[in-house]
Amino acid sequence: MPREVVLFIGTSLDGFIAKEDDNLQWLEETEGEGDNGYTEMYQSIDTTIMGKRTYDYVMEHSETFPYPDKKCYVFTTSEKGSNEYVEFVNEDVVAFTKKLKEQEGSKIWMVGGASILDAFIKENLIDEYIITVTPHILGSGIPLFKEKNPQIDLILLNTKRYGQFVQLHYKVRQGK
Ligand SMILES: NC(=O)c1ccc[n+]([C@@H]2O[C@H](COP(=O)([O-])OP(=O)(O)OC[C@H]3O[C@@H](n4cnc5c(N)ncnc54)[C@H](OP(=O)(O)O)[C@@H]3O)[C@@H](O)[C@H]2O)c1
């Protein structure tokens, strides 16, 4: 069985993952419950994939790298090699991820952001969607989904309420 790719991401009710200036205060200030399902997801994965802008945001806003025990790939055309925490990759993201899915291991977390995610959506590469919705209509920002995507049919596995968050858990309908 190929490894599954999980999108675990927070979004405003109107579908933005960050404000234009990368502000996430609205998300961070939302009153949740416990860790809002994070640990359960985190324990199910052994690999993360993220875009360079998300990596930069994480590095600027965290005291310590938050995923030190996972294999982390950062897609970028502007940096090469690796550091203590991540490997920088400048390869075709779709081909790279398809190869990764065939290797031994647990699930793969597609951390974001929207730019790298777009390549996954266009190829229907996400197997599971765990979308946490905040009680905000931001009006503008970085949209979770871009345009001109294929239709992707899902099955709702679960919904959970964590304080002011609603978490929607879907898997892709088989025969995709
Ligand atoms: N709400 C949430 O849960 C959540 C989750 C994740 C991120 N975010 C936020 O989203 C924002 C960043 O999202 P974003 O869409 O602007 O950027 P992003 O997807 O994180 O990163 C974009 C960068 O990744 C590289 N990249 C993207 N696609 C690539 C490809 N196919 N091949 C090679 N490299 C590729 C490029 O880096 P180079 O320019 O270096 O080539 C590109 O500039 C940040 O504010 C972050 O905090 C929010």
The ligand as an SDF file (V2000), in Angstrom:
LIG
                    3D

 48 52  0  0  0  0  0  0  0  0999 V2000
   -3.0410   28.2660    8.0120 N   0  0  0  0  0  0  0  0  0  0  0  0
   -2.1530   27.2950    8.0190 C   0  0  0  0  0  0  0  0  0  0  0  0
   -2.3620   26.2360    8.6490 O   0  0  0  0  0  0  0  0  0  0  0  0
   -0.8900   27.4590    7.2280 C   0  0  0  0  0  0  0  0  0  0  0  0
   -0.1400   26.3360    6.8800 C   0  0  0  0  0  0  0  0  0  0  0  0
    1.0000   26.5020    6.1030 C   0  0  0  0  0  0  0  0  0  0  0  0
    1.3870   27.7760    5.6940 C   0  0  0  0  0  0  0  0  0  0  0  0
    0.6450   28.8450    6.0650 N   0  0  0  0  0  0  0  0  0  0  0  0
    1.0400   30.1980    5.6430 C   0  0  0  0  0  0  0  0  0  0  0  0
    1.0420   30.2780    4.2220 O   0  0  0  0  0  0  0  0  0  0  0  0
    2.0020   31.2640    3.8330 C   0  0  0  0  0  0  0  0  0  0  0  0
    2.9320   30.6860    2.7980 C   0  0  0  0  0  0  0  0  0  0  0  0
    2.1830   30.1500    1.7100 O   0  0  0  0  0  0  0  0  0  0  0  0
    2.5820   30.4490    0.2040 P   0  0  0  0  0  0  0  0  0  0  0  0
    1.5700   29.8120   -0.6560 O   0  0  0  0  0  0  0  0  0  0  0  0
    2.8160   31.9170    0.0690 O   0  0  0  0  0  0  0  0  0  0  0  0
    4.0230   29.7730    0.0580 O   0  0  0  0  0  0  0  0  0  0  0  0
    4.5970   28.2660    0.1940 P   0  0  0  0  0  0  0  0  0  0  0  0
    3.7940   27.3260   -0.6380 O   0  0  0  0  0  0  0  0  0  0  0  0
    4.8130   27.9360    1.6190 O   0  0  0  0  0  0  0  0  0  0  0  0
    6.0490   28.4900   -0.4320 O   0  0  0  0  0  0  0  0  0  0  0  0
    6.2000   28.9880   -1.7350 C   0  0  0  0  0  0  0  0  0  0  0  0
    7.6210   28.7540   -2.1710 C   0  0  0  0  0  0  0  0  0  0  0  0
    7.8940   27.3600   -2.1970 O   0  0  0  0  0  0  0  0  0  0  0  0
    8.6660   27.0510   -3.3320 C   0  0  0  0  0  0  0  0  0  0  0  0
    7.8360   26.2480   -4.2300 N   0  0  0  0  0  0  0  0  0  0  0  0
    6.5010   26.2640   -4.3780 C   0  0  0  0  0  0  0  0  0  0  0  0
    6.1090   25.3910   -5.3220 N   0  0  0  0  0  0  0  0  0  0  0  0
    7.2270   24.7910   -5.7500 C   0  0  0  0  0  0  0  0  0  0  0  0
    7.4840   23.7840   -6.7030 C   0  0  0  0  0  0  0  0  0  0  0  0
    6.4870   23.2110   -7.4070 N   0  0  0  0  0  0  0  0  0  0  0  0
    8.7620   23.4040   -6.9030 N   0  0  0  0  0  0  0  0  0  0  0  0
    9.7760   23.9890   -6.2120 C   0  0  0  0  0  0  0  0  0  0  0  0
    9.5960   24.9400   -5.2750 N   0  0  0  0  0  0  0  0  0  0  0  0
    8.3330   25.3370   -5.0630 C   0  0  0  0  0  0  0  0  0  0  0  0
    9.0710   28.3730   -3.9570 C   0  0  0  0  0  0  0  0  0  0  0  0
   10.2510   28.7510   -3.2600 O   0  0  0  0  0  0  0  0  0  0  0  0
   11.4590   29.5650   -3.9680 P   0  0  0  0  0  0  0  0  0  0  0  0
   10.8570   30.9120   -4.2660 O   0  0  0  0  0  0  0  0  0  0  0  0
   12.5240   29.5830   -2.9460 O   0  0  0  0  0  0  0  0  0  0  0  0
   11.7940   28.8010   -5.2080 O   0  0  0  0  0  0  0  0  0  0  0  0
    7.9140   29.2610   -3.5700 C   0  0  0  0  0  0  0  0  0  0  0  0
    8.2470   30.6390   -3.5640 O   0  0  0  0  0  0  0  0  0  0  0  0
    2.7490   31.6840    5.0790 C   0  0  0  0  0  0  0  0  0  0  0  0
    2.1470   32.8540    5.5900 O   0  0  0  0  0  0  0  0  0  0  0  0
    2.4530   30.5420    6.0310 C   0  0  0  0  0  0  0  0  0  0  0  0
    2.5380   30.9250    7.3770 O   0  0  0  0  0  0  0  0  0  0  0  0
   -0.4950   28.7160    6.8080 C   0  0  0  0  0  0  0  0  0  0  0  0
  1  2  1  0
  2  3  2  0
  2  4  1  0
  4  5  1  0
  4 48  2  0
  5  6  2  0
  6  7  1  0
  7  8  2  0
  8  9  1  0
  8 48  1  0
  9 10  1  0
  9 46  1  0
 10 11  1  0
 11 12  1  0
 11 44  1  0
 12 13  1  0
 13 14  1  0
 14 15  2  0
 14 16  1  0
 14 17  1  0
 17 18  1  0
 18 19  2  0
 18 20  1  0
 18 21  1  0
 21 22  1  0
 22 23  1  0
 23 24  1  0
 23 42  1  0
 24 25  1  0
 25 26  1  0
 25 36  1  0
 26 27  1  0
 26 35  1  0
 27 28  2  0
 28 29  1  0
 29 30  1  0
 29 35  2  0
 30 31  1  0
 30 32  2  0
 32 33  1  0
 33 34  2  0
 34 35  1  0
 36 37  1  0
 36 42  1  0
 37 38  1  0
 38 39  2  0
 38 40  1  0
 38 41  1  0
 42 43  1  0
 44 45  1  0
 44 46  1  0
 46 47  1  0
M  CHG  2   8   1  16  -1
M  END
$$$$
